[in-house]
Amino acid sequence: MKWLVRLFTAVYLVALGLDLAATVGYIGTTGAGEETLASRFLYYIGLPWNMFFDPKTTTGSVAAMLVPAINVGILWLAADLIESREE
């Protein structure tokens, strides 16, 4: 179970890095103001918490980057709980 949580955490960190690189301009984007593919991937990783924020605002785009960490935390807590029950 822990390997799956580590994999999800790694996928989140890669998507976050790609989104930050696209936002800063290190990797190519399709145009100014358009959403990158990495940010769309972050949106799906962060569901259902992303539904509370508007991604078109600055606050919403920052929240879209940070909200998936809630799901990572929930998965780590669940994995620790399952591991403690197995012992």
ABEGO torsion letter per residue (X at the ends): XAAAAAAAAAAAAAAAAAAAAAAAGABBBAEBGBBBAAAAAAAAAAOAAAAABBAABAAAAAAAAAAAAAAAAAAAAAAAAAAAAAX
